[in-house]
Amino acid sequence: MGVSVAGEYGCGRGAEEVAELLERLRSIDEECRIEAAREIRWLTKTYLKNRQKFSGAVKPLVSMLRSGSQEAAQAAILALLNLAVKDERNKIKIVDAGALAPLCDFLQSPDSILQEYAAASLLTLSASTPNKTTICSAGAIPLLITALTCGTPQAKIDAASALFNLATLPENLSPILNSHPIHPIITLLKSINKSSKTAEKCCALIESLLCFHMSTAAAALTSVEGGVLAVVEALEDGSVASKEHAVGALLAMCQSDRSRYREVILNEGAIPGLLELTVQGTPAAQAKARDLLKLLRESPRPRTALQADTLENVVCGIVSRIESVDQTGVAMAKKMMAEMVQVSMEQSLRHLQQRAFFARSDL
């Protein structure tokens, strides 16, 4: 029945069938409502135009979220998800119908399936700009961060993506930062492919939080074991977008308190990735990388002749070459990059040896 009816709806016919299905969705028989919700889910997944045809299903489906069995809630939430995907009007309509309260409840559910569905729903709904403030006001941000911390792997990914969507609205940055998101974001970033879309969103979120409140976010980032290193790894191995956000995060961090974070960034071996970015990154990433290299190279202490081969002077030489307008300068910078990598590796090795020495001393 579902396939043949789908064919009729998909061809623009079946107004009576649509009305009949919506009527079944309002039935007092829960099993009838569940079957109707499942049909709507199928029809709106296969035929995009049906999402507007079945927009009248939003209110009864939201009612199913609030009152009914777990099976009914799952059927309703999946139907709502399909109605919302790539349909701005339905996204807004779902929120206006009161879906956020039950979705927030499901996000805290011990049922991992409901939790995942709720995270996916909030991700989809948060893509709509008019919904961003409402979702924040509904108290979803702390719940998303809890899901990001201890949810299922998929719930963590969707929660991070939802937070990324919400963070594009400046007034949401304060409640996000106040809910302590840095640790779970870094934990997720460590566990995923640095060139993935999720990594891009994690890096973008970290950069946004650092730019919003540099001191608080920078302190939170450095308090996480391997936090700065995770950002440096994204700078080296991430996608074009991840690299741009990662260098922006490190730049904001160094700008917030250069004397405190300069050595932290250097010790995690950021220089090779920054040098590569000045040559191969996007224009914005190149500018950020050059600004950060300048902050890392400039020392408040007077230089001595013995410092001629130090990391800072090598960086200074490379940056000056890269800033040259001719191709010769760029070529020379690339050649110098190999030397820079070697210096950075030696510095990192010394840093690791020092760590090992202090660790043994504490035993």
FIGU-470288 format. One record per residue (C-alpha): x, y, z; residue number from 1; chain. Coordinates in nm, 3 decimals, padded with zeros to 5 digits, always signed. Layout:
<pazas>
         u         v         w   num   cadena
         X         Y         Z   NUM        A
...
</pazas>
This chain:
<pazas>
         u         v         w   num   cadena
   +00.000   +00.000   +00.000     1        A
   +00.276   +00.244   +00.099     2        A
   +00.456   +00.214   -00.238     3        A
   +00.147   +00.262   -00.455     4        A
   +00.023   +00.554   -00.248     5        A
   +00.372   +00.707   -00.264     6        A
   +00.353   +00.691   -00.639     7        A
   +00.026   +00.884   -00.643     8        A
   +00.151   +01.150   -00.401     9        A
   +00.479   +01.178   -00.585    10        A
   +00.297   +01.258   -00.909    11        A
   +00.106   +01.544   -00.751    12        A
   -00.224   +01.359   -00.712    13        A
   -00.398   +01.203   -00.414    14        A
   -00.541   +01.500   -00.221    15        A
   -00.808   +01.273   -00.078    16        A
   -00.547   +01.019   +00.022    17        A
   -00.346   +01.292   +00.196    18        A
   -00.654   +01.399   +00.390    19        A
   -00.730   +01.038   +00.480    20        A
   -00.378   +00.983   +00.611    21        A
   -00.392   +01.300   +00.819    22        A
   -00.724   +01.182   +00.962    23        A
   -00.567   +00.852   +01.062    24        A
   -00.292   +01.048   +01.233    25        A
   -00.558   +01.199   +01.463    26        A
   -00.721   +00.865   +01.540    27        A
   -00.786   +00.763   +01.902    28        A
   -00.627   +00.430   +01.813    29        A
   -00.255   +00.459   +01.885    30        A
   -00.161   +00.179   +01.646    31        A
   -00.343   +00.362   +01.369    32        A
   -00.152   +00.682   +01.449    33        A
   +00.179   +00.496   +01.449    34        A
   +00.113   +00.342   +01.109    35        A
   +00.008   +00.680   +00.969    36        A
   +00.327   +00.843   +01.103    37        A
   +00.537   +00.568   +00.944    38        A
   +00.366   +00.619   +00.609    39        A
   +00.429   +00.993   +00.627    40        A
   +00.792   +00.927   +00.708    41        A
   +00.822   +00.707   +00.401    42        A
   +00.639   +00.942   +00.168    43        A
   +00.833   +01.251   +00.276    44        A
   +01.164   +01.070   +00.247    45        A
   +01.107   +00.952   -00.109    46        A
   +00.931   +01.258   -00.253    47        A
   +01.053   +01.600   -00.146    48        A
   +00.738   +01.779   -00.266    49        A
   +00.535   +01.577   -00.018    50        A
   +00.697   +01.767   +00.269    51        A
   +00.473   +02.062   +00.199    52        A
   +00.173   +01.843   +00.119    53        A
   +00.200   +01.686   +00.464    54        A
   +00.281   +02.006   +00.654    55        A
   -00.059   +01.963   +00.814    56        A
   +00.079   +01.657   +00.991    57        A
   +00.314   +01.863   +01.207    58        A
   +00.073   +01.938   +01.494    59        A
   -00.063   +01.585   +01.537    60        A
   +00.289   +01.444   +01.513    61        A
   +00.411   +01.683   +01.783    62        A
   +00.113   +01.574   +01.994    63        A
   +00.234   +01.215   +01.952    64        A
   +00.572   +01.322   +02.092    65        A
   +00.407   +01.456   +02.408    66        A
   +00.158   +01.180   +02.473    67        A
   +00.195   +00.821   +02.373    68        A
   +00.415   +00.520   +02.397    69        A
   +00.784   +00.509   +02.316    70        A
   +00.696   +00.341   +01.986    71        A
   +00.462   +00.627   +01.900    72        A
   +00.728   +00.883   +01.993    73        A
   +00.985   +00.716   +01.767    74        A
   +00.743   +00.702   +01.473    75        A
   +00.648   +01.067   +01.520    76        A
   +01.001   +01.198   +01.558    77        A
   +01.119   +01.021   +01.243    78        A
   +00.827   +01.160   +01.045    79        A
   +00.900   +01.510   +01.176    80        A
   +01.265   +01.471   +01.083    81        A
   +01.178   +01.398   +00.722    82        A
   +00.929   +01.682   +00.712    83        A
   +01.197   +01.923   +00.834    84        A
   +01.489   +01.823   +00.611    85        A
   +01.551   +02.092   +00.347    86        A
   +01.219   +02.258   +00.427    87        A
   +01.254   +02.588   +00.609    88        A
   +00.881   +02.641   +00.661    89        A
   +00.836   +02.302   +00.822    90        A
   +01.137   +02.357   +01.048    91        A
   +00.978   +02.672   +01.187    92        A
   +00.634   +02.514   +01.203    93        A
   +00.765   +02.219   +01.407    94        A
   +00.925   +02.449   +01.664    95        A
   +00.615   +02.670   +01.679    96        A
   +00.402   +02.360   +01.739    97        A
   +00.589   +02.294   +02.065    98        A
   +00.828   +02.015   +01.966    99        A
   +01.127   +02.145   +02.161   100        A
   +01.008   +02.043   +02.511   101        A
   +00.960   +01.674   +02.427   102        A
   +01.277   +01.671   +02.216   103        A
   +01.475   +01.805   +02.512   104        A
   +01.321   +01.533   +02.728   105        A
   +01.419   +01.267   +02.475   106        A
   +01.773   +01.404   +02.469   107        A
   +01.794   +01.297   +02.835   108        A
   +01.627   +00.962   +02.777   109        A
   +01.800   +00.641   +02.887   110        A
   +01.681   +00.502   +02.554   111        A
   +01.982   +00.557   +02.326   112        A
   +01.767   +00.542   +02.012   113        A
   +01.537   +00.821   +02.129   114        A
   +01.842   +01.020   +02.237   115        A
   +01.993   +00.989   +01.890   116        A
   +01.666   +01.084   +01.721   117        A
   +01.634   +01.390   +01.946   118        A
   +01.990   +01.504   +01.872   119        A
   +01.931   +01.459   +01.499   120        A
   +01.606   +01.656   +01.524   121        A
   +01.767   +01.946   +01.709   122        A
   +02.048   +01.946   +01.454   123        A
   +01.796   +01.974   +01.170   124        A
   +01.580   +02.236   +01.340   125        A
   +01.882   +02.446   +01.444   126        A
   +01.975   +02.495   +01.079   127        A
   +01.691   +02.747   +01.058   128        A
   +01.797   +03.094   +01.174   129        A
   +01.458   +03.186   +01.328   130        A
   +01.478   +02.871   +01.544   131        A
   +01.820   +02.936   +01.694   132        A
   +01.709   +03.174   +01.968   133        A
   +01.405   +02.961   +02.052   134        A
   +01.614   +02.645   +02.085   135        A
   +01.855   +02.823   +02.317   136        A
   +01.567   +02.963   +02.526   137        A
   +01.421   +02.612   +02.556   138        A
   +01.730   +02.505   +02.752   139        A
   +01.864   +02.276   +02.482   140        A
   +02.228   +02.391   +02.498   141        A
   +02.328   +02.225   +02.829   142        A
   +02.145   +01.909   +02.719   143        A
   +02.329   +01.905   +02.387   144        A
   +02.659   +01.937   +02.571   145        A
   +02.560   +01.650   +02.800   146        A
   +02.481   +01.441   +02.491   147        A
   +02.816   +01.549   +02.345   148        A
   +02.984   +01.431   +02.664   149        A
   +02.817   +01.097   +02.731   150        A
   +02.581   +01.021   +02.444   151        A
   +02.613   +00.756   +02.177   152        A
   +02.873   +00.818   +01.904   153        A
   +02.606   +00.941   +01.663   154        A
   +02.439   +01.157   +01.928   155        A
   +02.776   +01.319   +02.001   156        A
   +02.830   +01.404   +01.635   157        A
   +02.480   +01.545   +01.592   158        A
   +02.500   +01.739   +01.920   159        A
   +02.829   +01.900   +01.812   160        A
   +02.678   +01.990   +01.476   161        A
   +02.371   +02.139   +01.645   162        A
   +02.593   +02.349   +01.872   163        A
   +02.784   +02.465   +01.565   164        A
   +02.456   +02.578   +01.408   165        A
   +02.347   +02.757   +01.724   166        A
   +02.686   +02.927   +01.762   167        A
   +02.640   +03.111   +01.432   168        A
   +02.403   +03.338   +01.623   169        A
   +02.630   +03.563   +01.837   170        A
   +02.390   +03.585   +02.131   171        A
   +02.405   +03.207   +02.171   172        A
   +02.781   +03.204   +02.230   173        A
   +02.755   +03.310   +02.593   174        A
   +02.517   +03.030   +02.702   175        A
   +02.723   +02.780   +02.502   176        A
   +03.049   +02.887   +02.667   177        A
   +02.884   +02.897   +03.011   178        A
   +02.786   +02.531   +02.968   179        A
   +03.154   +02.426   +02.945   180        A
   +03.166   +02.274   +02.595   181        A
   +03.542   +02.283   +02.527   182        A
   +03.634   +01.953   +02.693   183        A
   +03.374   +01.737   +02.515   184        A
   +03.438   +01.915   +02.184   185        A
   +03.810   +01.841   +02.209   186        A
   +03.740   +01.483   +02.314   187        A
   +03.527   +01.437   +02.003   188        A
   +03.783   +01.611   +01.782   189        A
   +04.053   +01.373   +01.903   190        A
   +03.846   +01.070   +01.808   191        A
   +03.742   +01.162   +01.453   192        A
   +03.902   +01.207   +01.115   193        A
   +04.051   +01.556   +01.110   194        A
   +03.938   +01.611   +00.752   195        A
   +03.574   +01.521   +00.824   196        A
   +03.283   +01.765   +00.823   197        A
   +03.238   +01.706   +01.195   198        A
   +03.600   +01.809   +01.257   199        A
   +03.534   +02.128   +01.057   200        A
   +03.241   +02.209   +01.283   201        A
   +03.438   +02.133   +01.600   202        A
   +03.722   +02.361   +01.488   203        A
   +03.478   +02.634   +01.385   204        A
   +03.303   +02.612   +01.721   205        A
   +03.631   +02.633   +01.911   206        A
   +03.738   +02.934   +01.705   207        A
   +03.403   +03.108   +01.761   208        A
   +03.422   +03.056   +02.136   209        A
   +03.783   +03.179   +02.151   210        A
   +03.700   +03.489   +01.950   211        A
   +03.393   +03.554   +02.165   212        A
   +03.569   +03.533   +02.502   213        A
   +03.939   +03.475   +02.451   214        A
   +04.057   +03.437   +02.808   215        A
   +03.785   +03.200   +02.927   216        A
   +03.790   +02.976   +02.621   217        A
   +04.172   +02.972   +02.601   218        A
   +04.200   +02.870   +02.966   219        A
   +03.943   +02.595   +02.908   220        A
   +04.129   +02.469   +02.600   221        A
   +04.465   +02.448   +02.775   222        A
   +04.310   +02.277   +03.076   223        A
   +04.219   +01.978   +02.858   224        A
   +04.497   +01.721   +02.823   225        A
   +04.609   +01.737   +02.460   226        A
   +04.361   +02.015   +02.381   227        A
   +04.601   +02.244   +02.196   228        A
   +04.762   +01.945   +02.028   229        A
   +04.423   +01.838   +01.888   230        A
   +04.383   +02.181   +01.729   231        A
   +04.738   +02.165   +01.591   232        A
   +04.662   +01.824   +01.440   233        A
   +04.355   +01.970   +01.271   234        A
   +04.580   +02.249   +01.142   235        A
   +04.811   +01.989   +00.989   236        A
   +04.575   +01.713   +00.874   237        A
   +04.234   +01.878   +00.846   238        A
   +04.031   +01.990   +00.548   239        A
   +04.079   +02.337   +00.402   240        A
   +03.801   +02.467   +00.630   241        A
   +03.935   +02.286   +00.939   242        A
   +04.280   +02.433   +00.885   243        A
   +04.139   +02.783   +00.855   244        A
   +03.935   +02.749   +01.175   245        A
   +04.223   +02.580   +01.360   246        A
   +04.471   +02.857   +01.282   247        A
   +04.205   +03.112   +01.376   248        A
   +04.160   +02.940   +01.711   249        A
   +04.534   +02.935   +01.781   250        A
   +04.567   +03.299   +01.676   251        A
   +04.284   +03.408   +01.906   252        A
   +04.441   +03.209   +02.187   253        A
   +04.782   +03.371   +02.141   254        A
   +04.626   +03.715   +02.109   255        A
   +04.439   +03.668   +02.435   256        A
   +04.760   +03.625   +02.637   257        A
   +05.074   +03.593   +02.428   258        A
   +05.309   +03.551   +02.722   259        A
   +05.101   +03.264   +02.855   260        A
   +05.018   +03.072   +02.538   261        A
   +05.310   +03.135   +02.302   262        A
   +05.523   +02.854   +02.439   263        A
   +05.222   +02.626   +02.469   264        A
   +05.157   +02.656   +02.095   265        A
   +05.525   +02.623   +02.004   266        A
   +05.568   +02.316   +02.221   267        A
   +05.290   +02.133   +02.039   268        A
   +05.482   +02.166   +01.712   269        A
   +05.253   +02.411   +01.535   270        A
   +05.523   +02.577   +01.322   271        A
   +05.542   +02.333   +01.026   272        A
   +05.165   +02.340   +00.976   273        A
   +05.158   +02.718   +00.999   274        A
   +05.434   +02.752   +00.743   275        A
   +05.255   +02.523   +00.502   276        A
   +04.937   +02.721   +00.552   277        A
   +05.108   +03.051   +00.461   278        A
   +05.181   +02.904   +00.120   279        A
   +04.891   +02.667   +00.050   280        A
   +04.599   +02.786   +00.264   281        A
   +04.301   +03.001   +00.174   282        A
   +04.368   +03.378   +00.169   283        A
   +04.208   +03.410   +00.514   284        A
   +04.407   +03.116   +00.651   285        A
   +04.731   +03.254   +00.506   286        A
   +04.672   +03.591   +00.674   287        A
   +04.593   +03.427   +01.009   288        A
   +04.897   +03.199   +00.984   289        A
   +05.127   +03.493   +00.914   290        A
   +04.983   +03.691   +01.203   291        A
   +05.030   +03.397   +01.436   292        A
   +05.386   +03.333   +01.316   293        A
   +05.469   +03.696   +01.392   294        A
   +05.332   +03.659   +01.744   295        A
   +05.528   +03.337   +01.791   296        A
   +05.855   +03.480   +01.658   297        A
   +05.861   +03.814   +01.834   298        A
   +06.037   +03.787   +02.167   299        A
   +06.022   +04.055   +02.436   300        A
   +06.384   +03.970   +02.520   301        A
   +06.674   +04.119   +02.317   302        A
   +06.822   +03.879   +02.066   303        A
   +07.187   +03.777   +02.084   304        A
   +07.424   +03.657   +01.812   305        A
   +07.396   +03.306   +01.954   306        A
   +07.028   +03.302   +01.860   307        A
   +07.089   +03.318   +01.486   308        A
   +06.975   +02.959   +01.424   309        A
   +06.690   +02.949   +01.675   310        A
   +06.333   +02.867   +01.586   311        A
   +06.223   +03.228   +01.611   312        A
   +06.483   +03.355   +01.364   313        A
   +06.414   +03.078   +01.116   314        A
   +06.045   +03.164   +01.126   315        A
   +06.127   +03.530   +01.082   316        A
   +06.328   +03.453   +00.772   317        A
   +06.059   +03.232   +00.622   318        A
   +05.779   +03.479   +00.685   319        A
   +05.975   +03.757   +00.523   320        A
   +06.024   +03.539   +00.216   321        A
   +05.659   +03.439   +00.199   322        A
   +05.551   +03.802   +00.224   323        A
   +05.758   +03.875   -00.085   324        A
   +05.546   +03.945   -00.391   325        A
   +05.760   +03.750   -00.640   326        A
   +05.766   +03.378   -00.703   327        A
   +06.132   +03.356   -00.602   328        A
   +06.039   +03.447   -00.245   329        A
   +05.774   +03.177   -00.233   330        A
   +06.014   +02.916   -00.373   331        A
   +06.279   +03.004   -00.118   332        A
   +06.020   +02.986   +00.160   333        A
   +05.926   +02.634   +00.053   334        A
   +06.289   +02.527   +00.059   335        A
   +06.334   +02.673   +00.404   336        A
   +06.031   +02.479   +00.524   337        A
   +06.231   +02.156   +00.543   338        A
   +06.478   +02.325   +00.774   339        A
   +06.190   +02.458   +00.982   340        A
   +06.040   +02.111   +01.022   341        A
   +06.373   +01.974   +01.141   342        A
   +06.415   +02.253   +01.397   343        A
   +06.059   +02.203   +01.519   344        A
   +06.109   +01.827   +01.551   345        A
   +06.424   +01.879   +01.754   346        A
   +06.246   +02.126   +01.980   347        A
   +05.952   +01.888   +02.026   348        A
   +06.190   +01.603   +02.111   349        A
   +06.360   +01.814   +02.375   350        A
   +06.017   +01.906   +02.511   351        A
   +05.915   +01.539   +02.532   352        A
   +06.242   +01.451   +02.703   353        A
   +06.178   +01.722   +02.961   354        A
   +05.829   +01.588   +03.021   355        A
   +05.966   +01.238   +03.069   356        A
   +06.230   +01.366   +03.311   357        A
   +05.976   +01.553   +03.526   358        A
   +05.741   +01.254   +03.517   359        A
   +06.018   +01.029   +03.652   360        A
   +06.102   +01.288   +03.916   361        A
   +05.744   +01.278   +04.043   362        A
   +05.752   +00.900   +04.095   363        A
</pazas>
